[in-house]
Amino acid sequence: MKTVEVTMVRVYLTETNAHLKTLIKRLNDWGKVRGVTVFRGIAGFGQSGKIHSSQLMSIADDDDLPLVLEFFDDPPKAAAMIDWINNIVGPGHVVTWDAKLSVD
């Protein structure tokens, strides 16, 4: 089995500031990235210090919970997507790291 270099990208958002449909559509239709996963958190806070949380058993639509959008792809493609994402969500929300992907 061989490996290829990829860039992992993680974008931190909240439900009210997510632009989620726009991000997913662009990553799929234009970016053609390998895949996207979105995680919904039950609690979190960012640079503002505002805590976004909900009681575990009563997650309502108006809780404004944290979201994490994650994808990986070849470094040049990931870099292009990161530039575009930063224009949409602003700086300080995107974390990246190098990784290896096992392929046949």
PyMOL commands that set and color helices and strands:
alter all, ss='L'
color gray80, all
select helices_A, chain A and resi 15-17+20-30+56-58+75-89
alter helices_A, ss='H'
color red, helices_A
select strands_A, chain A and resi 2-14+36-40+43-45+51-53+66-73+94-103
alter strands_A, ss='S'
color yellow, strands_A
deselect
rebuild
show_as cartoon
